[in-house]
Amino acid sequence: MNQVLPVERMTLDELLFRLGDALRYRRLDGWAEGFAGSISRQSRRRGWGPSEKQLHHMRQIVRELRAPAEVLIDKEDDRAA
């Protein structure tokens, strides 16, 4: 049985890998792309660790990347179609 690890239980290395992967394959844009790039650069510094707010945003971005496309559709957009 293959279970998906909840984002909250992912290690920092796993979150950084997934953000880097999303940057590499251009799966992010706008603010999220800039944030992920900034985090990627900061993570190379010796002794760096994310703040609670940065960690929250990292998890949120990874969570959104993992969500099925239909979950991200706004209900108002659905009614207009």
GROMACS elastic network, one bead per residue, 0.5 to 0.9 nm:
[ bonds ]
;  ai    aj funct       b0    kb
    4     7     6  0.88891   500
    5     8     6  0.83179   500
    5     9     6  0.66831   500
    5    10     6  0.68410   500
    6     9     6  0.55018   500
    6    10     6  0.67504   500
    6    63     6  0.86643   500
    7    10     6  0.52498   500
    7    11     6  0.87246   500
    7    15     6  0.81239   500
    7    59     6  0.60831   500
    7    60     6  0.83709   500
    7    62     6  0.72146   500
    7    63     6  0.63960   500
    8    11     6  0.84454   500
    8    59     6  0.70011   500
   10    13     6  0.80421   500
   10    14     6  0.59326   500
   10    15     6  0.64756   500
   10    59     6  0.86921   500
   11    14     6  0.51684   500
   11    15     6  0.63911   500
   11    16     6  0.86755   500
   12    15     6  0.51347   500
   12    16     6  0.61202   500
   12    17     6  0.85289   500
   12    49     6  0.86495   500
   12    50     6  0.86934   500
   12    55     6  0.84904   500
   13    16     6  0.50888   500
   13    17     6  0.60562   500
   13    18     6  0.86418   500
   14    17     6  0.50451   500
   14    18     6  0.62273   500
   14    19     6  0.86405   500
   15    18     6  0.52052   500
   15    19     6  0.61901   500
   15    20     6  0.85616   500
   15    55     6  0.89645   500
   15    58     6  0.68905   500
   15    59     6  0.71321   500
   15    62     6  0.71343   500
   16    19     6  0.51291   500
   16    20     6  0.60340   500
   16    21     6  0.84488   500
   16    36     6  0.85361   500
   16    39     6  0.80449   500
   16    40     6  0.69700   500
   16    43     6  0.80868   500
   16    58     6  0.81557   500
   17    20     6  0.51177   500
   17    21     6  0.60207   500
   17    22     6  0.85786   500
   18    22     6  0.61343   500
   18    23     6  0.86229   500
   18    62     6  0.68592   500
   19    22     6  0.50861   500
   19    23     6  0.62638   500
   19    24     6  0.86484   500
   19    28     6  0.89230   500
   19    36     6  0.60296   500
   19    37     6  0.83792   500
   19    39     6  0.87269   500
   19    40     6  0.78257   500
   19    58     6  0.76369   500
   19    61     6  0.79075   500
   19    62     6  0.69325   500
   20    23     6  0.50535   500
   20    24     6  0.61036   500
   20    25     6  0.86734   500
   20    36     6  0.73004   500
   20    37     6  0.78417   500
   20    40     6  0.68363   500
   21    24     6  0.50399   500
   21    25     6  0.62402   500
   21    26     6  0.84231   500
   21    27     6  0.84364   500
   22    25     6  0.53367   500
   22    26     6  0.58983   500
   22    28     6  0.62607   500
   22    33     6  0.86329   500
   22    36     6  0.86537   500
   22    62     6  0.88174   500
   22    65     6  0.81526   500
   23    27     6  0.62385   500
   23    28     6  0.62470   500
   23    29     6  0.87889   500
   23    33     6  0.67720   500
   23    36     6  0.72576   500
   23    37     6  0.73610   500
   24    27     6  0.78572   500
   25    28     6  0.83732   500
   26    29     6  0.74331   500
   26    33     6  0.83785   500
   27    33     6  0.83785   500
   27    65     6  0.79991   500
   28    31     6  0.84838   500
   28    32     6  0.60255   500
   28    34     6  0.87671   500
   28    36     6  0.84771   500
   28    61     6  0.88710   500
   28    65     6  0.87010   500
   29    32     6  0.58990   500
   29    34     6  0.77217   500
   30    33     6  0.55022   500
   30    34     6  0.66011   500
   30    35     6  0.88090   500
   31    34     6  0.52187   500
   31    35     6  0.60588   500
   31    36     6  0.85480   500
   32    35     6  0.50450   500
   32    36     6  0.59903   500
   32    37     6  0.84669   500
   32    57     6  0.87619   500
   32    61     6  0.71481   500
   33    36     6  0.52466   500
   33    37     6  0.61506   500
   33    38     6  0.85954   500
   34    37     6  0.51491   500
   34    38     6  0.61244   500
   34    39     6  0.86138   500
   35    38     6  0.50915   500
   35    39     6  0.61305   500
   35    40     6  0.84903   500
   35    54     6  0.89002   500
   35    57     6  0.86434   500
   35    58     6  0.86081   500
   36    39     6  0.50854   500
   36    40     6  0.60011   500
   36    41     6  0.86566   500
   36    58     6  0.76626   500
   36    61     6  0.87533   500
   37    40     6  0.50159   500
   37    41     6  0.63091   500
   37    42     6  0.86596   500
   38    41     6  0.52377   500
   38    42     6  0.61652   500
   38    43     6  0.85602   500
   39    42     6  0.50220   500
   39    43     6  0.59255   500
   39    44     6  0.88514   500
   39    50     6  0.81384   500
   39    54     6  0.82130   500
   39    58     6  0.86580   500
   40    43     6  0.52904   500
   40    44     6  0.69969   500
   41    44     6  0.57082   500
   41    45     6  0.76767   500
   42    45     6  0.56765   500
   42    48     6  0.69220   500
   42    49     6  0.85725   500
   42    50     6  0.87794   500
   43    46     6  0.78542   500
   43    47     6  0.85700   500
   43    48     6  0.58732   500
   43    49     6  0.71411   500
   43    50     6  0.81557   500
   44    47     6  0.87911   500
   44    48     6  0.74851   500
   45    48     6  0.55109   500
   45    49     6  0.89742   500
   50    53     6  0.78090   500
   50    54     6  0.55398   500
   50    55     6  0.57419   500
   51    54     6  0.50990   500
   51    55     6  0.60964   500
   51    56     6  0.85127   500
   52    55     6  0.50762   500
   52    56     6  0.61090   500
   52    57     6  0.87390   500
   53    56     6  0.50323   500
   53    57     6  0.63486   500
   53    58     6  0.86412   500
   54    57     6  0.51631   500
   54    58     6  0.60972   500
   54    59     6  0.86254   500
   55    58     6  0.50011   500
   55    59     6  0.61641   500
   55    60     6  0.85289   500
   56    59     6  0.52870   500
   56    60     6  0.61844   500
   56    61     6  0.87585   500
   57    61     6  0.61397   500
   57    62     6  0.86017   500
   58    61     6  0.53106   500
   58    62     6  0.63020   500
   58    63     6  0.85590   500
   59    62     6  0.51679   500
   59    63     6  0.59540   500
   59    64     6  0.85628   500
   60    63     6  0.50130   500
   60    64     6  0.61754   500
   60    65     6  0.86293   500
   61    64     6  0.51533   500
   61    65     6  0.62291   500
   61    66     6  0.87572   500
   62    65     6  0.50062   500
   62    66     6  0.62972   500
   62    67     6  0.87605   500
   63    66     6  0.52283   500
   63    67     6  0.63069   500
   64    67     6  0.51528   500
   64    68     6  0.83920   500
   64    72     6  0.80121   500
   65    68     6  0.81544   500
   66    69     6  0.89257   500
   67    70     6  0.82712   500
   67    71     6  0.65559   500
   67    72     6  0.73131   500
   68    71     6  0.55747   500
   68    72     6  0.71703   500
   69    72     6  0.54625   500
   69    73     6  0.70289   500
   70    73     6  0.54479   500
   70    74     6  0.89873   500
   71    74     6  0.82352   500
   73    76     6  0.85838   500
   73    77     6  0.70466   500
   73    78     6  0.70572   500
   74    77     6  0.52891   500
   74    78     6  0.64342   500
   75    79     6  0.64279   500
   75    80     6  0.88631   500
   76    79     6  0.52064   500
   76    80     6  0.64285   500
   77    80     6  0.52161   500
   77    81     6  0.66408   500
   78    81     6  0.55671   500
